Amino acid sequence: MQLDLIEGKVWIQHNSTEIVIDRELVGRGIAPQDIVLGFRAPKVRERLAALQKNIGSKP
């Protein structure tokens, strides 16, 4: 697993474990918008961020 702190965000660069690290980080208090899936292409990250915003805005 490789995590980097870049400009105040947690970048998940690599994860070869069975842990879903982004869920674990959110569970420990890191805001989802402060987590970047660095191993994904930038276009995919943009789409995932948009989905995340839509999910978070529903009642």
C-alpha positions as CSV (number, residue, x, y, z in Angstrom):
1,M,0.0,0.0,0.0
2,Q,1.3,3.5,-0.8
3,L,-0.4,6.6,0.5
4,D,1.0,10.1,-0.1
5,L,-0.1,13.5,1.4
6,I,-0.2,16.0,-1.4
7,E,-1.5,19.5,-0.9
8,G,-3.6,18.5,2.0
9,K,-5.2,15.5,0.4
10,V,-4.5,11.7,0.9
11,W,-3.5,10.2,-2.4
12,I,-3.9,6.4,-2.6
13,Q,-1.2,5.5,-5.1
14,H,-1.2,1.7,-4.7
15,N,-3.2,-0.9,-2.7
16,S,-2.4,-4.6,-3.1
17,T,-4.2,-5.5,0.1
18,E,-7.7,-6.7,0.8
19,I,-8.4,-3.5,2.7
20,V,-10.7,-1.0,1.0
21,I,-8.5,1.8,2.2
22,D,-10.7,4.7,1.1
23,R,-13.6,3.4,3.2
24,E,-11.3,2.8,6.1
25,L,-10.0,6.4,5.9
26,V,-13.5,7.8,5.7
27,G,-14.4,5.7,8.7
28,R,-11.5,7.2,10.6
29,G,-12.6,10.8,9.9
30,I,-11.0,11.8,6.6
31,A,-13.5,13.6,4.4
32,P,-14.2,11.8,1.1
33,Q,-13.3,14.9,-0.9
34,D,-9.8,14.8,0.7
35,I,-9.1,11.3,-0.7
36,V,-7.7,10.9,-4.2
37,L,-7.5,7.6,-6.0
38,G,-4.1,8.2,-7.6
39,F,-4.0,4.8,-9.2
40,R,-7.0,5.8,-11.4
41,A,-6.7,7.9,-14.6
42,P,-7.6,11.6,-14.1
43,K,-10.8,11.2,-16.2
44,V,-12.0,8.3,-14.0
45,R,-11.2,10.2,-10.8
46,E,-13.3,13.1,-12.1
47,R,-16.3,10.8,-12.8
48,L,-15.9,9.1,-9.4
49,A,-15.8,12.5,-7.6
50,A,-19.0,13.5,-9.4
51,L,-20.7,10.3,-8.4
52,Q,-19.6,10.9,-4.8
53,K,-21.0,14.4,-4.8
54,N,-24.4,13.1,-6.1
55,I,-24.5,10.3,-3.5
56,G,-23.7,12.7,-0.7
57,S,-26.4,15.2,-1.7
58,K,-29.3,12.8,-1.6
59,P,-31.5,12.9,1.6
